[in-house]
Amino acid sequence: MIPKSFIQDLLARVDIVDVVSPHLTLKKGGANYFACCPFHGEKTPSFSISPSKQFYHCFGCGVHGNAIDFLMELQGLTFVEAIHELARQNGLEVPQERSTPGEQPRRAQGHDALLEAMECAARFYREQLKHSPEAIDYLKRRGLTGEIAARFGIGFAPAGWQALAGVFDDYKAKALLEAGLVIDNEQGRRYDRFRERIMFPIQDRRGRVIAFGGRVLDAGEPKYLNSPETPLFEKGRELYGLRQAMQAMREEGFALVVEGYMDVVALAQFGIGNAVATLGTATTSHHVAALMRHAERIVFCFDGDAAGRKAARRALESSLEALRDDAVLAFLFLPDGHDPDSYVRAQGAEALRSAAAHATPLTQFLMDSLAADCALDTAEGRARLVHDAKPLVTRVGAPLLRLQLIKEVAECGGLTQDEVERAWGIARSAQPPARRNADERARAPRRAPARRAPRHRPTGAAATLLRIILQQPAWIARVPIDLIPEEDEAGRALLVLADAASIGETLPSGGIAQVLEFFRDSPHHRTVSAAAAELVGADYDESVVETMFEDTLHKLAADRIEHDIRDLTDRERSSGLSAAERKRLTELIAEKHRQRSAGKS
């Protein structure tokens, strides 16, 4: 676990403008900078970056956050990965919790050695491509330009059993074996894993080479050879081309999942840059979760033959737990004899985009697949459909979509929703299934904060006070605790800060970015981030904020008086207080609050 104090210190050191500027073209506008939002398509800049608040906000799509959130959203990094990236940019080492003395440093050193070996091999393969006329001729026949080859870092592994021996000073190094670059046979002889193959480097979300895919030039088996699983590379979690496709996914509004490396680069050649490919394995829930970080619609593209539909069914089943109610999965089946590469060459990019836009939704594909083997004009067939649907529908992780599917199954089966739920042994209020085990939950990538701003802006005196405290966190100590309304969302967030201050916990002191980080794992994060978004473009000097603070405390005191009087009225009805008694109690309540607001009690 990374210490919270380090994260706060890191944010105090970071300038969000420096984090954002390498990725966007910024223009100064008053105290802030503006750019076209990278998270939705727009031509007029509405993405605002505030240096004073260390916070960004898009007035178009509502996305907002601090420097950590920006890297998580833009590059698809997990929270921990974003911390490491920010630390690296600022020359800091992230402190690690160590199980045994020296264990983490040794692991980190080994990890770095593997990455260095992979990058060295990738440079060698790219250089070898320039000197291989037959490899260049092959890529040209496939319609690829040098620009696309460079974009994806495509290279060539030359013939020869030990070509890498001329690249590494120590060909016997353990790192080469652990990275999957070489193989040791039973006789102890070492040789290169990849020989006479077009090389496709596989990058992680930070652009680091973690594996390779190699394709034979014309004939030979296996046609594709992938790196084995290593400490860097787990096939079920990585997607080829994701690094290059992230921005295009946001611009196009969807991710296109294809089956091969050449499909990805060929589609990019035709301007379809939002395609990715699985790596010699079936689609997994981790793949789906990773893609949902960048697009709200995922289209799986398969050949239209039996093998393609079988692969689509596997992708469907692997996606069920990862489904969300705010995302869409669909399936595109190409005409017989076509793969994505041949289809886009024959029909063009717009035809493929149109086909993807009209792809079969997951629910329709699921119901069609279930119904295909059932004679729905018979009681037996309908019963079988309901029976076969249970293990699939009950795995759906999106509660509203799950409910819709139960209703569709009931309708197709000639039953009511209640009858299906009773037959399946589930209660109507049953929650969607949790992830399979705690270990999987721990390994699942964190999602970045919700992109859309809350529908309802926090209002009232407590919300105003929260916006002030975001700018001056230390002022929470000046707020009488019983003036903060517990029934208000903004009030509950303020109480968290007040409680922390009361027990001596160090409060964030570097502005909005750090306060937002203080609330990251809190149920109040959404409320606090919405309040922060309200401050974009609002710059006040300290005297104005001080006046607003005092006025807000008076308003909270007045609200508390009204609240107490309403309570008194309710008690009067139940206990029979006289009018004189009620008047006296009312005066006492008002006097108490006047004294408190004046600092006398």
Residue pairs with C-beta under 8 A, 6 or more apart in sequence:
1 97
2 80
2 83
2 94
2 95
2 96
3 95
5 506
6 94
6 95
7 68
7 83
7 517
8 508
8 510
8 514
8 517
8 518
10 83
10 86
10 87
10 90
10 92
11 54
11 66
11 67
11 68
11 510
11 513
11 514
11 517
12 509
12 510
12 514
13 90
13 92
14 54
14 67
14 86
14 89
14 90
15 51
15 54
16 49
16 50
16 51
16 54
16 55
16 56
16 66
16 67
16 70
16 513
17 26
17 33
17 49
17 51
18 89
19 67
19 70
19 71
19 86
19 89
20 26
20 33
20 35
20 49
20 56
20 67
20 70
23 38
23 74
24 35
24 36
24 38
24 47
25 35
25 36
26 33
26 34
26 35
26 49
27 33
27 34
27 35
27 45
28 34
30 537
31 50
31 51
31 52
31 539
32 48
32 49
32 50
32 51
32 536
32 537
33 48
33 49
33 51
34 45
34 46
34 47
34 48
34 49
35 45
35 47
35 49
36 42
36 43
36 44
36 45
36 46
36 47
37 45
37 46
37 47
37 58
37 60
37 61
37 63
38 47
38 74
38 247
38 250
39 58
39 61
39 63
39 73
39 74
39 250
39 451
40 58
40 60
40 61
40 63
40 250
41 250
41 251
41 253
42 60
46 58
46 59
46 60
47 56
47 57
47 58
47 59
47 60
48 56
48 57
48 58
48 59
48 536
48 537
49 55
49 56
50 56
50 57
50 512
50 536
50 537
52 511
52 539
53 471
53 511
53 512
53 513
53 532
53 535
53 536
54 66
54 67
54 510
54 511
54 512
54 513
54 514
55 64
55 65
55 66
55 511
55 512
55 513
55 516
55 532
55 535
55 536
56 63
56 64
56 65
56 66
56 69
56 70
57 63
57 64
57 532
57 533
57 536
58 64
59 536
61 451
61 452
62 451
62 452
62 453
62 533
63 73
63 451
63 452
64 453
64 529
64 532
64 533
64 536
65 73
65 448
65 449
65 516
65 529
66 512
66 513
66 514
66 516
66 517
67 86
67 513
68 79
68 82
68 83
68 86
68 517
69 448
69 449
69 516
71 77
71 81
71 82
71 85
71 86
72 78
72 79
72 82
72 446
72 448
72 449
73 293
73 448
73 449
73 451
74 246
75 82
75 85
75 205
75 206
75 246
76 205
76 242
76 246
76 290
76 293
76 294
77 85
77 205
77 206
78 445
78 446
79 446
79 520
80 446
81 205
81 206
83 94
84 94
85 206
87 93
87 94
96 104
96 108
97 104
98 104
98 105
110 175
110 178
110 231
111 231
111 232
113 175
114 175
114 178
114 179
114 230
114 231
114 232
115 208
115 209
115 210
115 232
116 175
117 168
117 173
117 175
117 176
117 179
117 181
118 179
118 181
118 201
118 208
118 209
118 210
118 211
118 212
118 232
119 208
119 209
120 167
120 168
121 164
121 167
121 179
121 181
121 209
121 212
122 153
122 155
122 199
122 201
122 209
122 212
124 155
124 163
124 164
124 167
125 155
125 156
125 157
125 194
125 199
125 201
125 212
126 153
126 154
126 155
127 155
128 155
128 156
128 157
128 158
128 163
129 135
129 136
129 149
129 154
129 155
129 156
129 199
130 136
132 156
132 158
134 217
135 156
135 198
135 217
138 198
138 217
138 218
139 149
139 154
139 198
142 262
142 266
142 341
143 266
143 269
143 345
144 154
144 265
144 266
144 269
145 269
148 154
148 265
148 268
148 269
149 265
151 244
151 268
152 200
152 201
152 241
152 244
152 264
152 265
152 268
153 201
153 203
153 209
154 198
154 199
154 200
154 201
154 265
155 198
155 199
155 201
156 197
156 198
156 199
157 163
157 192
157 194
157 195
157 196
157 197
157 199
157 214
158 195
158 196
159 195
159 196
160 192
160 195
161 191
161 192
161 195
162 171
162 190
162 191
162 192
163 192
163 195
164 171
164 176
164 181
164 182
164 192
165 171
168 176
171 182
171 190
172 190
176 182
177 183
177 184
177 190
178 230
178 231
179 227
179 230
179 232
180 193
180 211
180 212
180 227
180 228
180 230
180 233
181 192
181 193
181 194
182 190
182 191
182 192
182 193
183 190
183 191
183 192
183 193
184 190
185 191
193 225
193 227
194 212
194 214
194 225
196 216
196 217
196 220
197 214
197 215
197 216
197 217
197 225
198 214
198 215
198 216
198 217
199 212
199 213
199 214
200 212
200 213
200 214
200 215
200 240
200 261
200 265
201 209
201 211
201 212
202 209
202 210
202 211
202 212
202 213
202 227
202 233
202 238
202 240
202 279
203 209
203 210
203 242
203 243
203 244
204 210
204 232
204 238
204 243
205 242
205 243
205 246
206 243
207 243
210 230
210 232
210 233
210 238
211 226
211 227
211 230
211 232
211 233
211 238
211 279
212 226
212 227
213 224
213 225
213 226
213 227
213 240
213 261
213 279
213 280
214 224
214 225
214 226
215 223
215 224
215 225
215 261
215 262
216 222
216 223
224 260
224 261
224 280
226 235
226 279
226 280
227 233
229 235
235 278
235 279
235 280
235 281
236 281
236 284
236 286
236 287
237 284
237 286
237 287
237 290
238 279
239 257
239 276
239 277
239 278
239 279
239 287
239 290
239 291
240 261
240 264
240 276
240 277
240 278
240 279
241 261
241 264
241 265
241 268
241 275
241 276
241 277
242 276
242 290
242 291
244 268
244 273
245 255
245 264
245 273
245 274
245 275
245 276
245 294
246 294
247 273
248 272
248 273
248 274
249 255
249 274
249 291
249 294
249 295
250 294
250 295
251 274
252 273
252 274
252 295
252 353
253 295
253 296
253 297
254 274
254 295
254 296
254 297
254 298
254 299
254 356
255 274
255 275
255 276
255 291
255 294
255 295
255 297
255 298
255 299
256 267
256 272
256 274
256 275
256 276
256 299
256 301
256 340
256 356
257 275
257 276
257 277
257 278
257 283
257 287
257 291
257 298
257 299
257 300
257 301
257 315
258 264
258 267
258 275
258 276
258 277
258 301
258 339
258 340
259 277
259 278
259 301
259 302
259 311
259 339
260 277
260 339
260 341
261 277
262 341
263 275
263 277
263 301
263 339
263 340
263 341
264 275
264 276
264 277
266 340
266 341
266 344
266 345
267 273
267 275
267 340
267 341
267 344
267 349
267 352
268 275
270 344
270 345
270 348
270 349
271 349
272 344
272 349
272 352
272 353
274 295
275 301
275 340
276 291
278 287
282 311
282 314
282 315
282 318
283 300
283 314
283 315
283 318
283 319
284 318
285 318
285 319
285 320
285 321
285 322
286 322
286 444
286 445
287 318
288 298
288 318
288 319
288 322
288 323
288 329
289 322
289 444
289 445
290 445
291 298
292 298
292 322
292 324
292 327
292 447
293 445
293 447
293 448
296 326
296 327
296 328
297 327
297 328
297 329
297 330
298 327
298 328
298 329
298 330
299 329
299 330
299 331
299 332
299 356
299 359
300 312
300 315
300 329
300 330
300 331
300 332
301 332
301 334
301 340
301 356
302 308
302 309
302 311
302 312
302 315
302 331
302 332
302 333
302 334
303 333
303 334
303 336
303 338
303 339
304 333
304 334
304 335
304 336
304 338
305 336
308 333
308 334
309 333
312 331
312 333
312 365
313 369
315 331
316 329
316 331
316 362
316 365
316 366
316 369
317 392
319 329
319 362
320 392
320 395
320 396
320 397
321 395
321 396
321 397
321 433
321 435
321 436
322 397
323 329
323 362
323 396
323 397
323 398
323 401
324 397
324 398
325 398
325 399
325 400
325 401
327 398
328 361
328 362
329 361
329 362
330 356
330 359
330 360
330 361
330 362
330 365
331 359
331 360
331 362
331 365
332 355
332 356
332 359
332 360
333 360
334 340
334 343
334 355
335 343
338 346
340 352
343 351
343 352
344 351
344 352
360 368
363 401
363 404
363 405
363 408
366 392
366 405
367 405
367 408
367 409
367 412
370 385
370 388
370 389
370 392
370 409
370 412
371 385
371 412
373 384
373 388
374 381
374 382
374 384
374 385
374 388
375 381
376 382
376 385
376 412
379 414
382 412
382 413
382 414
382 415
383 413
385 409
385 412
385 413
386 409
386 410
386 413
386 415
386 420
386 423
389 405
389 409
390 424
393 402
393 405
393 406
393 409
394 402
394 424
394 426
394 433
395 433
396 402
396 405
396 432
397 432
397 433
398 432
399 431
399 432
402 432
406 417
406 420
406 421
407 417
409 420
410 416
410 417
410 419
410 420
413 420
415 423
417 428
418 428
421 427
421 428
434 441
435 441
435 444
449 525
449 529
450 526
453 530
453 533
454 526
454 527
454 530
457 463
457 530
457 534
458 466
458 489
458 490
458 527
458 530
458 531
458 534
460 488
460 490
461 552
461 555
461 556
461 559
462 484
462 485
462 488
462 490
462 491
462 494
462 556
463 488
463 490
463 531
464 548
464 552
464 555
465 479
465 484
465 490
465 494
465 549
465 552
465 553
465 556
466 490
466 493
466 494
466 527
466 528
466 531
467 531
467 532
467 534
467 535
468 475
468 545
468 548
468 549
468 552
469 475
469 476
469 479
469 494
469 497
469 515
470 512
470 515
470 528
470 531
470 532
470 535
471 511
471 512
471 535
471 540
471 545
472 545
472 549
473 497
473 507
473 508
473 509
473 514
473 515
474 507
474 509
475 549
476 494
476 497
476 498
476 501
476 507
477 501
478 549
479 494
479 498
479 553
480 553
480 596
480 597
481 495
481 498
481 502
482 560
483 553
483 556
483 557
483 560
483 596
484 491
484 494
484 495
484 498
484 556
485 491
485 556
485 559
485 560
485 563
486 492
486 495
489 524
489 527
490 527
490 531
492 524
492 527
493 519
493 522
493 524
493 527
493 528
493 531
496 519
496 522
496 524
497 507
497 518
500 507
501 507
507 518
508 514
508 515
508 517
508 518
512 532
512 535
515 528
515 532
516 525
516 528
516 529
516 532
519 525
519 528
519 529
522 528
540 548
553 597
554 597
557 593
557 594
557 596
557 597
558 593
560 593
561 589
561 590
561 593
564 589
565 586
565 589
568 577
568 582
568 585
568 586
568 589
569 582
571 577
572 582
577 585
592 601
595 601
